Amino acid sequence: MQLIEWEVNEDGYEEQIIIPKAQRDLAAKEGINTENKQKVAVRILNLNTGETYTGRLAITGNNQIYLPTEIQKMLEGAGRIRIQLL
């Protein structure tokens, strides 16, 4: 199994995080469906504070992971975060 991860800048309240095409392609090879209305297991790490969220999150119609309010608050002002599809 191949690790599927990427990093993004996160400075404010973002409701969604785009899954880059390269990561979507890797996920498909690993049998992880990233299509609209699917749920994927993710780990989100705030690289500034070390806070981690692990759970299942929904995929929106435009290949983005939807972030609930509590995760948005955890990431506010984070600077840089790492996302992993599990």
C-alpha positions in Angstrom: 0.0 0.0 0.0 1.3 3.4 -1.0 1.1 6.5 1.3 -1.1 9.1 -0.2 -0.4 12.5 1.3 0.1 16.2 0.4 0.6 19.5 2.2 -1.3 22.8 1.8 -1.2 26.2 3.4 -4.2 26.8 5.7 -4.5 30.3 7.3 -8.2 30.8 7.7 -11.5 28.9 7.8 -11.6 26.7 4.8 -14.6 24.5 4.3 -13.0 22.3 1.7 -9.5 21.0 0.7 -8.8 20.1 -2.9 -7.5 16.6 -3.5 -4.8 17.1 -6.2 -5.1 15.0 -9.4 -1.9 13.1 -8.7 -3.3 12.0 -5.3 -6.7 11.1 -6.8 -4.9 8.9 -9.3 -2.9 7.2 -6.6 -6.0 6.7 -4.5 -7.8 5.1 -7.4 -4.8 2.6 -7.9 -5.1 1.8 -4.2 -8.9 1.2 -4.4 -9.9 4.4 -2.6 -12.9 6.1 -4.2 -12.6 9.9 -4.3 -15.8 10.5 -6.3 -18.6 12.8 -5.3 -20.6 11.9 -2.2 -18.1 9.2 -1.1 -16.5 9.2 2.3 -12.8 8.6 2.8 -10.7 7.9 5.8 -8.3 10.8 6.3 -5.7 12.0 8.8 -5.2 15.8 9.0 -2.1 17.1 10.8 -1.6 20.7 11.9 2.2 21.0 11.3 2.4 24.1 13.5 0.8 22.6 16.7 0.9 18.9 16.1 -2.8 18.5 16.5 -4.2 15.6 14.5 -7.7 14.6 13.3 -8.4 11.1 12.0 -11.8 10.1 10.7 -14.1 9.7 7.7 -14.9 12.8 5.7 -17.2 13.4 2.7 -16.0 14.2 -0.8 -17.8 17.0 -2.7 -18.6 17.2 -6.3 -15.5 19.2 -7.2 -12.9 16.6 -5.8 -12.6 18.3 -2.4 -12.7 17.0 1.1 -15.4 18.7 3.2 -14.2 19.9 6.6 -16.7 20.1 9.4 -16.6 23.2 11.7 -14.6 21.6 14.5 -11.8 20.7 12.1 -11.9 24.2 10.5 -11.3 25.6 14.0 -8.4 23.2 14.6 -6.8 24.4 11.4 -7.4 28.1 11.7 -4.0 29.9 11.5 -2.2 26.6 11.1 0.0 27.9 8.3 0.8 24.4 6.9 -1.2 21.2 7.2 -0.6 17.6 5.9 -3.5 15.5 4.6 -3.3 11.7 4.3 -5.8 9.4 2.7 -5.9 6.2 4.7 
